[in-house]
Amino acid sequence: MVSSDAKEVFIQGITRAGRTFRPSDWAERLAGVMSQFRPGGAQPGSHLSYSPWCVPTVINGIKCVIVNSELRKAEPMAWDFVLNFAKDNDLQVGEACLLPEDRQPRA
């Protein structure tokens, strides 16, 4: 379960059993489906780039999709779709939050 204060969710291309998820382009496909959900809504040609709210990437050699919590605010059904995709495929999901900057001078 993803907490409500998570700023980003990382869906990893590894199942809970430790197997690599297939097909190998799953992250690009998922992000492509989500490309229409973006700040300001879908625009002509927006299907040609990934949404900043759902970005495929590789972290430590593992394909991942990073999903920003802004998607949940703007399109709750799209957020549910992405999380249900991870759940249905038994993918590992991690959370990230922004840490406050330490503005205190160090001694």
ZABA-936410 format. One record per residue (C-alpha): residue number from 1; residue in three letters; z, x, y. Coordinates in steps of 0.02 Angstrom, whole numbers, plus 50000, padded with zeros to 5 digits. Layout:
REM residues N
<atom pos="NUM" code="ala" zz="Z" xx="X" yy="Y"/>
...
//
This chain:
REM residues 107
<atom pos="1" code="met" zz="50000" xx="50000" yy="50000"/>
<atom pos="2" code="val" zz="49956" xx="50062" yy="50173"/>
<atom pos="3" code="ser" zz="50090" xx="50051" yy="50307"/>
<atom pos="4" code="ser" zz="50054" xx="49959" yy="50468"/>
<atom pos="5" code="asp" zz="50088" xx="50112" yy="50576"/>
<atom pos="6" code="ala" zz="49961" xx="50226" yy="50491"/>
<atom pos="7" code="lys" zz="49831" xx="50284" yy="50618"/>
<atom pos="8" code="glu" zz="49707" xx="50339" yy="50486"/>
<atom pos="9" code="val" zz="49685" xx="50310" yy="50301"/>
<atom pos="10" code="phe" zz="49603" xx="50440" yy="50190"/>
<atom pos="11" code="ile" zz="49513" xx="50369" yy="50038"/>
<atom pos="12" code="gln" zz="49486" xx="50514" yy="49919"/>
<atom pos="13" code="gly" zz="49348" xx="50522" yy="49789"/>
<atom pos="14" code="ile" zz="49476" xx="50557" yy="49653"/>
<atom pos="15" code="thr" zz="49544" xx="50421" yy="49541"/>
<atom pos="16" code="arg" zz="49730" xx="50409" yy="49507"/>
<atom pos="17" code="ala" zz="49692" xx="50482" yy="49336"/>
<atom pos="18" code="gly" zz="49619" xx="50636" yy="49423"/>
<atom pos="19" code="arg" zz="49435" xx="50603" yy="49387"/>
<atom pos="20" code="thr" zz="49299" xx="50630" yy="49515"/>
<atom pos="21" code="phe" zz="49230" xx="50463" yy="49573"/>
<atom pos="22" code="arg" zz="49045" xx="50430" yy="49545"/>
<atom pos="23" code="pro" zz="48914" xx="50409" yy="49611"/>
<atom pos="24" code="ser" zz="48922" xx="50570" yy="49709"/>
<atom pos="25" code="asp" zz="48863" xx="50485" yy="49870"/>
<atom pos="26" code="trp" zz="48995" xx="50348" yy="49866"/>
<atom pos="27" code="ala" zz="49073" xx="50403" yy="50031"/>
<atom pos="28" code="glu" zz="48908" xx="50397" yy="50125"/>
<atom pos="29" code="arg" zz="48867" xx="50227" yy="50048"/>
<atom pos="30" code="leu" zz="49034" xx="50152" yy="50096"/>
<atom pos="31" code="ala" zz="49026" xx="50222" yy="50273"/>
<atom pos="32" code="gly" zz="48846" xx="50159" yy="50286"/>
<atom pos="33" code="val" zz="48900" xx="49982" yy="50242"/>
<atom pos="34" code="met" zz="49036" xx="49994" yy="50374"/>
<atom pos="35" code="ser" zz="48920" xx="50065" yy="50510"/>
<atom pos="36" code="gln" zz="48904" xx="49897" yy="50597"/>
<atom pos="37" code="phe" zz="49091" xx="49890" yy="50633"/>
<atom pos="38" code="arg" zz="49115" xx="49995" yy="50788"/>
<atom pos="39" code="pro" zz="49186" xx="49990" yy="50964"/>
<atom pos="40" code="gly" zz="49083" xx="49864" yy="51063"/>
<atom pos="41" code="gly" zz="49012" xx="49786" yy="50904"/>
<atom pos="42" code="ala" zz="48846" xx="49813" yy="50819"/>
<atom pos="43" code="gln" zz="48703" xx="49865" yy="50933"/>
<atom pos="44" code="pro" zz="48518" xx="49888" yy="50897"/>
<atom pos="45" code="gly" zz="48503" xx="50049" yy="50798"/>
<atom pos="46" code="ser" zz="48690" xx="50062" yy="50761"/>
<atom pos="47" code="his" zz="48651" xx="50059" yy="50576"/>
<atom pos="48" code="leu" zz="48576" xx="50233" yy="50599"/>
<atom pos="49" code="ser" zz="48745" xx="50316" yy="50627"/>
<atom pos="50" code="tyr" zz="48917" xx="50301" yy="50552"/>
<atom pos="51" code="ser" zz="49051" xx="50202" yy="50640"/>
<atom pos="52" code="pro" zz="49186" xx="50310" yy="50719"/>
<atom pos="53" code="trp" zz="49308" xx="50198" yy="50625"/>
<atom pos="54" code="cys" zz="49241" xx="50242" yy="50452"/>
<atom pos="55" code="val" zz="49178" xx="50420" yy="50428"/>
<atom pos="56" code="pro" zz="49131" xx="50511" yy="50268"/>
<atom pos="57" code="thr" zz="49188" xx="50691" yy="50254"/>
<atom pos="58" code="val" zz="49238" xx="50825" yy="50131"/>
<atom pos="59" code="ile" zz="49418" xx="50889" yy="50128"/>
<atom pos="60" code="asn" zz="49462" xx="51034" yy="50014"/>
<atom pos="61" code="gly" zz="49303" xx="51004" yy="49915"/>
<atom pos="62" code="ile" zz="49342" xx="50818" yy="49887"/>
<atom pos="63" code="lys" zz="49232" xx="50682" yy="49960"/>
<atom pos="64" code="cys" zz="49334" xx="50565" yy="50069"/>
<atom pos="65" code="val" zz="49312" xx="50423" yy="50192"/>
<atom pos="66" code="ile" zz="49425" xx="50424" yy="50343"/>
<atom pos="67" code="val" zz="49460" xx="50248" yy="50405"/>
<atom pos="68" code="asn" zz="49537" xx="50226" yy="50577"/>
<atom pos="69" code="ser" zz="49665" xx="50088" yy="50606"/>
<atom pos="70" code="glu" zz="49560" xx="50024" yy="50752"/>
<atom pos="71" code="leu" zz="49451" xx="49944" yy="50618"/>
<atom pos="72" code="arg" zz="49600" xx="49839" yy="50562"/>
<atom pos="73" code="lys" zz="49627" xx="49777" yy="50740"/>
<atom pos="74" code="ala" zz="49444" xx="49738" yy="50774"/>
<atom pos="75" code="glu" zz="49386" xx="49675" yy="50603"/>
<atom pos="76" code="pro" zz="49528" xx="49635" yy="50482"/>
<atom pos="77" code="met" zz="49408" xx="49578" yy="50345"/>
<atom pos="78" code="ala" zz="49313" xx="49742" yy="50354"/>
<atom pos="79" code="trp" zz="49479" xx="49836" yy="50342"/>
<atom pos="80" code="asp" zz="49525" xx="49734" yy="50188"/>
<atom pos="81" code="phe" zz="49354" xx="49767" yy="50112"/>
<atom pos="82" code="val" zz="49375" xx="49956" yy="50126"/>
<atom pos="83" code="leu" zz="49552" xx="49955" yy="50056"/>
<atom pos="84" code="asn" zz="49502" xx="49838" yy="49915"/>
<atom pos="85" code="phe" zz="49357" xx="49955" yy="49873"/>
<atom pos="86" code="ala" zz="49483" xx="50095" yy="49852"/>
<atom pos="87" code="lys" zz="49600" xx="49985" yy="49750"/>
<atom pos="88" code="asp" zz="49463" xx="49913" yy="49639"/>
<atom pos="89" code="asn" zz="49400" xx="50088" yy="49599"/>
<atom pos="90" code="asp" zz="49575" xx="50160" yy="49575"/>
<atom pos="91" code="leu" zz="49547" xx="50290" yy="49712"/>
<atom pos="92" code="gln" zz="49686" xx="50391" yy="49789"/>
<atom pos="93" code="val" zz="49731" xx="50338" yy="49966"/>
<atom pos="94" code="gly" zz="49833" xx="50437" yy="50092"/>
<atom pos="95" code="glu" zz="49894" xx="50397" yy="50265"/>
<atom pos="96" code="ala" zz="49895" xx="50498" yy="50424"/>
<atom pos="97" code="cys" zz="49983" xx="50472" yy="50587"/>
<atom pos="98" code="leu" zz="49976" xx="50563" yy="50751"/>
<atom pos="99" code="leu" zz="50125" xx="50672" yy="50784"/>
<atom pos="100" code="pro" zz="50193" xx="50678" yy="50960"/>
<atom pos="101" code="glu" zz="50156" xx="50837" yy="51052"/>
<atom pos="102" code="asp" zz="50306" xx="50950" yy="51077"/>
<atom pos="103" code="arg" zz="50310" xx="50974" yy="51265"/>
<atom pos="104" code="gln" zz="50475" xx="51067" yy="51268"/>
<atom pos="105" code="pro" zz="50463" xx="51252" yy="51309"/>
<atom pos="106" code="arg" zz="50511" xx="51363" yy="51164"/>
<atom pos="107" code="ala" zz="50647" xx="51490" yy="51191"/>
//
